[in-house]
Amino acid sequence: MPDHADSPAFERPFVYEALATKALYFSISEIQSRMLILEPDVLDLEYTRVMMGFLMFEPQPRRIGMIGLGGGSLAKFCYRHLPQAHIEVVEINPHVIELRDEFQVPPDDQRFTVACGCGAAFVQSPSAPFDVLLVDGYDRDGQSTPLASQRFYDDCRAALGARGVMVANLHAGHPEHAQQLERIRLSFGGSVVTVGDDDCGNSLVFGLKGHPIDGHTLGPLARPTGLDRQAWAQLMPSFSRLAAALRNERLPPRVPDLG
């Protein structure tokens, strides 16, 4: 861990424990992560279940990159339910990493690692292409500025394999949300699907490489290959929302009635 772990540049999050849940906060007004104490691998917040929608495009990813650890909800779920995947997590705030045991994040092993570092640098020099990139890098002030630039989204696309998927968690109320979305569209050639999460104000943006929107076949919603039934029961309602958003993206533009 870097020597600057005590630097004031990195704010210390705090943990709030209720009867059935444990949550990570930087500010009491903005929840970062929440865990069910008796079921620590369950995805408790809706936006995390939507982000797992990458399985609709890449059902058996071999390499998953994650920017932002938080309470480790996505990391734990992928580690448990996608045993074929090698998972690399990068988190810039060392104080967040210090809390990994509080949220029962598994220890590093041959297929799971958590490193302290910059997400923007992480995608500039991957050791191998990723099948999936999950971008969920937040601090007290919201999404980190280096994770919202055109260069960053270009680098994300370049870090993906031929049919890779990036999912970015944006804040729908951010004053630059529209600009961020446009940057992702530019990086991914318009192959972008957005799903809103009204409960927490999240905007989940899927950037698809090698999956043109107008060419994606939408059949009946089905359990992704290799995903167990317990995991599918958690994800199916959220996947239905993503499927609906994908259908909307494929609709032809409406011609205004000029009377």
C-alpha positions as CSV (number, residue, x, y, z in Angstrom):
1,M,0.0,0.0,0.0
2,P,1.4,3.4,-0.8
3,D,3.1,5.6,1.8
4,H,0.5,8.3,1.3
5,A,-2.2,6.2,3.0
6,D,-2.6,8.9,5.6
7,S,-2.7,11.8,3.1
8,P,-5.6,14.2,3.5
9,A,-6.2,13.7,-0.2
10,F,-7.9,10.4,0.7
11,E,-10.9,10.8,2.9
12,R,-11.7,8.1,5.4
13,P,-15.1,6.4,4.8
14,F,-17.2,5.2,7.7
15,V,-19.3,2.1,8.3
16,Y,-22.8,2.1,9.6
17,E,-24.2,-1.1,10.9
18,A,-27.9,-1.7,11.4
19,L,-29.7,-4.9,12.5
20,A,-29.5,-6.7,9.1
21,T,-27.2,-4.5,7.0
22,K,-23.7,-2.9,7.0
23,A,-23.1,0.1,4.8
24,L,-20.2,2.2,3.6
25,Y,-20.5,6.0,3.5
26,F,-18.3,9.0,2.8
27,S,-21.2,11.3,3.6
28,I,-24.4,10.3,5.4
29,S,-26.4,11.6,2.5
30,E,-24.8,9.3,-0.1
31,I,-24.5,5.5,0.4
32,Q,-21.6,3.9,-1.3
33,S,-22.3,0.2,-0.7
34,R,-24.5,-1.9,1.5
35,M,-24.2,-5.6,2.5
36,L,-26.7,-8.0,4.0
37,I,-24.9,-9.3,7.1
38,L,-26.3,-12.8,6.9
39,E,-25.9,-12.9,3.1
40,P,-22.7,-11.0,2.3
41,D,-22.5,-12.0,-1.3
42,V,-26.0,-10.9,-2.2
43,L,-26.3,-7.7,-4.3
44,D,-28.5,-5.6,-2.1
45,L,-28.5,-2.3,-4.1
46,E,-30.4,-2.3,-7.4
47,Y,-27.7,-0.5,-9.4
48,T,-25.2,-3.3,-8.7
49,R,-27.7,-5.9,-10.1
50,V,-28.2,-3.8,-13.2
51,M,-24.4,-3.5,-13.7
52,M,-24.2,-7.3,-13.8
53,G,-26.2,-7.0,-17.0
54,F,-22.9,-7.3,-18.9
55,L,-23.7,-11.1,-18.7
56,M,-26.4,-10.6,-21.4
57,F,-23.6,-9.8,-23.8
58,E,-20.6,-11.7,-22.3
59,P,-22.1,-14.6,-20.3
60,Q,-18.8,-16.3,-19.4
61,P,-16.1,-13.6,-19.1
62,R,-12.6,-14.7,-18.5
63,R,-11.1,-11.3,-17.4
64,I,-13.0,-8.7,-15.4
65,G,-11.5,-5.4,-14.4
66,M,-13.2,-3.2,-11.7
67,I,-12.4,0.4,-11.0
68,G,-13.6,1.2,-7.4
69,L,-13.9,-1.4,-4.7
70,G,-16.3,0.3,-2.3
71,G,-17.8,-2.4,0.0
72,G,-16.9,-5.1,-2.6
73,S,-20.5,-6.0,-3.6
74,L,-19.7,-6.6,-7.3
75,A,-16.3,-8.1,-6.6
76,K,-17.8,-10.7,-4.1
77,F,-20.7,-11.6,-6.4
78,C,-18.4,-12.1,-9.4
79,Y,-15.9,-14.1,-7.4
80,R,-18.6,-16.5,-6.1
81,H,-20.8,-16.9,-9.2
82,L,-18.3,-16.5,-12.0
83,P,-15.6,-19.1,-11.1
84,Q,-14.0,-19.0,-14.5
85,A,-13.2,-15.3,-14.3
86,H,-10.0,-13.7,-13.2
87,I,-10.9,-10.4,-11.4
88,E,-8.7,-7.4,-11.0
89,V,-9.9,-4.6,-8.8
90,V,-8.2,-1.2,-8.5
91,E,-9.2,1.3,-5.7
92,I,-7.4,4.6,-5.3
93,N,-8.4,5.2,-1.7
94,P,-6.3,3.0,0.7
95,H,-8.8,3.6,3.5
96,V,-11.5,1.9,1.5
97,I,-9.2,-1.1,1.0
98,E,-8.5,-1.2,4.7
99,L,-12.2,-2.0,5.3
100,R,-12.3,-5.0,3.0
101,D,-12.5,-7.5,5.9
102,E,-15.5,-5.5,7.3
103,F,-17.4,-6.4,4.1
104,Q,-16.0,-9.9,3.8
105,V,-14.2,-9.2,0.6
106,P,-12.2,-12.4,-0.2
107,P,-8.4,-12.3,0.2
108,D,-6.2,-12.0,-2.9
109,D,-5.5,-15.3,-4.6
110,Q,-4.7,-16.6,-8.1
111,R,-7.8,-15.3,-9.7
112,F,-8.7,-12.3,-7.5
113,T,-6.6,-9.2,-6.7
114,V,-7.3,-5.8,-5.1
115,A,-4.6,-3.1,-5.8
116,C,-4.3,0.5,-4.6
117,G,-4.0,2.7,-7.7
118,C,-5.5,5.0,-10.2
119,G,-8.3,3.7,-12.4
120,A,-7.3,5.9,-15.3
121,A,-3.8,4.5,-15.3
122,F,-5.2,1.0,-14.9
123,V,-6.9,1.0,-18.3
124,Q,-4.0,2.6,-20.1
125,S,-1.8,-0.4,-19.6
126,P,-3.7,-3.6,-19.0
127,S,-1.7,-6.8,-18.9
128,A,-4.2,-8.4,-21.3
129,P,-7.6,-7.3,-22.8
130,F,-10.6,-7.4,-20.5
131,D,-13.9,-9.0,-21.4
132,V,-15.6,-6.7,-18.9
133,L,-14.8,-3.4,-17.3
134,L,-16.9,-2.1,-14.4
135,V,-16.4,1.5,-13.6
136,D,-17.7,2.6,-10.2
137,G,-15.2,5.0,-8.8
138,Y,-16.7,7.5,-6.3
139,D,-15.6,9.6,-3.4
140,R,-17.4,12.2,-1.2
141,D,-17.7,14.6,-4.1
142,G,-19.1,12.0,-6.5
143,Q,-17.4,10.5,-9.5
144,S,-13.7,11.1,-9.8
145,T,-12.8,13.6,-12.5
146,P,-10.1,11.5,-14.2
147,L,-12.8,8.8,-14.6
148,A,-15.1,11.0,-16.7
149,S,-12.8,12.3,-19.5
150,Q,-12.9,11.5,-23.2
151,R,-9.4,10.0,-22.9
152,F,-10.5,7.7,-20.1
153,Y,-13.5,6.3,-22.0
154,D,-11.3,5.9,-25.1
155,D,-8.8,4.0,-23.0
156,C,-11.6,1.8,-21.6
157,R,-12.7,0.8,-25.0
158,A,-9.1,0.1,-26.1
159,A,-8.6,-2.1,-22.9
160,L,-11.5,-4.3,-23.9
161,G,-11.3,-7.4,-26.1
162,A,-13.0,-7.7,-29.4
163,R,-16.4,-8.2,-27.9
164,G,-15.9,-6.5,-24.5
165,V,-18.4,-4.6,-22.4
166,M,-17.8,-1.5,-20.2
167,V,-20.4,-0.6,-17.6
168,A,-20.1,2.8,-15.9
169,N,-22.1,3.9,-12.9
170,L,-22.8,7.6,-13.4
171,H,-24.8,10.0,-11.2
172,A,-27.9,11.1,-13.1
173,G,-28.0,14.4,-11.2
174,H,-24.5,15.4,-12.0
175,P,-24.3,18.7,-13.9
176,E,-22.1,17.1,-16.5
177,H,-24.1,13.9,-16.9
178,A,-25.1,14.7,-20.5
179,Q,-21.5,15.4,-21.4
180,Q,-20.3,12.2,-19.8
181,L,-22.8,10.2,-21.7
182,E,-21.9,11.8,-25.0
183,R,-18.2,11.0,-24.3
184,I,-19.1,7.4,-23.9
185,R,-21.1,7.4,-27.1
186,L,-18.2,8.9,-28.9
187,S,-15.8,6.3,-27.5
188,F,-18.1,3.3,-28.3
189,G,-19.4,4.5,-31.7
190,G,-22.9,5.0,-30.4
191,S,-23.2,1.4,-29.2
192,V,-24.4,2.5,-25.8
193,V,-27.4,1.5,-23.6
194,T,-28.5,3.4,-20.5
195,V,-30.6,2.2,-17.6
196,G,-31.7,4.5,-14.8
197,D,-32.0,3.6,-11.1
198,D,-34.6,6.0,-9.6
199,D,-34.0,4.8,-6.0
200,C,-30.4,6.1,-5.8
201,G,-30.2,8.4,-8.9
202,N,-27.7,6.2,-10.7
203,S,-27.4,6.1,-14.4
204,L,-25.9,2.8,-15.6
205,V,-24.2,3.1,-19.0
206,F,-23.2,0.1,-21.1
207,G,-20.6,0.7,-23.7
208,L,-20.5,-2.2,-26.1
209,K,-17.5,-3.2,-28.3
210,G,-18.3,-5.6,-31.1
211,H,-22.0,-5.6,-30.2
212,P,-23.7,-3.2,-32.5
213,I,-27.1,-2.1,-31.0
214,D,-29.0,-2.6,-34.3
215,G,-27.5,-6.0,-34.8
216,H,-28.1,-7.5,-31.3
217,T,-30.6,-10.3,-31.3
218,L,-33.2,-10.0,-28.6
219,G,-34.7,-13.3,-27.8
220,P,-36.6,-14.4,-24.6
221,L,-34.8,-13.5,-21.4
222,A,-32.8,-16.5,-20.3
223,R,-30.4,-17.4,-17.6
224,P,-26.8,-16.8,-18.9
225,T,-24.8,-19.9,-19.5
226,G,-23.0,-21.1,-16.4
227,L,-24.8,-18.8,-14.0
228,D,-26.4,-20.7,-11.1
229,R,-30.1,-20.4,-10.3
230,Q,-29.6,-18.6,-7.0
231,A,-27.7,-15.8,-8.8
232,W,-30.2,-15.7,-11.6
233,A,-33.0,-15.2,-9.2
234,Q,-31.3,-12.0,-7.9
235,L,-30.5,-10.7,-11.4
236,M,-33.5,-11.5,-13.6
237,P,-35.7,-8.5,-12.8
238,S,-32.8,-6.1,-13.4
239,F,-31.9,-7.9,-16.6
240,S,-35.5,-7.3,-17.8
241,R,-35.0,-3.6,-17.3
242,L,-31.8,-3.7,-19.4
243,A,-33.6,-5.7,-22.1
244,A,-36.3,-3.1,-22.3
245,A,-33.7,-0.3,-22.5
246,L,-32.0,-2.2,-25.3
247,R,-35.2,-2.5,-27.2
248,N,-35.8,1.2,-26.9
249,E,-32.3,2.0,-28.2
250,R,-33.1,-0.1,-31.3
251,L,-36.5,1.6,-32.1
252,P,-36.5,3.8,-35.2
253,P,-36.6,7.5,-34.5
254,R,-40.1,8.9,-34.2
255,V,-41.2,11.2,-37.0
256,P,-43.0,14.2,-35.6
257,D,-46.6,14.7,-36.7
258,L,-46.6,18.0,-38.5
259,G,-50.3,17.9,-38.9
